[in-house]
Structures are given as structure tokens and as C-alpha cells.
């Protein structure tokens, strides 16, 4: 999929201008009610949930490949930033120190614990479901390497015919295998596809939300 082209055309049906209702409903599962949790947003785009949590005192780290999305996040939230080259990911890190927000712009598959580690929680909306199926193992290996042991991850996955996508279908059994879980992940919620997504021939698709403890 031409992700860069979608950003350049302003065609991002996955992006929500307001904080996601399911995020608000399950925020305590992500932060575990800590006052200053370190929260990871993989393949974050310009997710408004990042600034929402930052304003509540949490430390935010995102990773995104599309530079335009990163710049739009800071510009639309009227946040200044400084950049520093990060050769490990073939990209740069954008940082607003005042609000403890960092977004690494580069190759997610080169991200890892040499750059950031000890995350207290993860909101994964649009990450795991978007990567190619044969890259899922590498994706979750990175997640496991940067999260604290037992840290929670709330992830959104679609229920749709196998082979269609992105977003690609994911089952609880697949999540169990990818994260090396001893028991299946907890299904905490579900949602029908948005009206915008329905217009893109995914009518009938549902999203499920699982809580994973690494």
C-alpha cells in the first residue's frame, strides 16, 4: 500500500481527529493508573492520543515512517520540536521536551532497546494490523524487546476475510503465538468499522480490542 501517497493526498481513513472512544474507555488498562507512565505508540502517525496522554503527565514515544505525519502531529498541536539524526533507524527523532514527547521517524524494524526501553504500556492501533503478514513476527519481537516484563498492550485488530487488507485479519490464536503468551489475550471490546472505512469496501468488518501482557 502507498502509505506516503495517502498522506500526501490527505487520504488517511485510519486517522481520527478526536481521541478514540475505545482509548478513553480503556486508558487505565494501558497506563495501569500510573501518574507518569512511559507509553509506546508504534506506527503512530499523528495520533491525537499521544498529546492527550502527554498533557496528563505521561512520557510518550512514537515510531512512524512517514515524515509528513510526524510534522503534522507537532504542527497541528502547536508544539515546537527539535530534531536529531538517528542512524540506527535511518531517520531522525523529533522531540518536544516540555511535554515529554518523542517520535522516531524512520524504519520501525530497526527500532529497539538501544534507543528506548522499559515501556509501561502500549496503545497499538493500526500497527500490527497494517504490517505485512510475514513481518508480524519481527514487529512483535521489537515490541517485546522494548516493553517492561508484564507491561500491558491494548491492540486493535480487524476481523475480516483472510487475504484481504491492509488492515489484515488477526485472530486471538495468532496474537497468542506472536507474543508467546501462556494464555490467550483478553478481549476487552469490539467496534464496527467506521463509516469512512465502510466506503472503502470493508462493509461488515469488525475491530476487536485485546489486552496483552508481555
Buried (B, 14 or more C-beta within 10 A) or exposed (E): EEBEEBBEEEEBBBBBEEBBEBBEEBBEBBBEEBEEBBBBBBBBBBBBBBBBBBEEEBBBBBBBBBBBBBBBBBEEBEBEBEBEEBEBBEBBBBBBEEBBBBBBBBBBBBBBEEBBBEBBBBBBBBBBBBBEBEEBEEBBBBBBEBBEEEBBBBBBBBBBEEEEBBBBBBEBEBBBEBBEBEEEBBEBBEBEBBEBBBEEEBEEBEBBBBBBBB
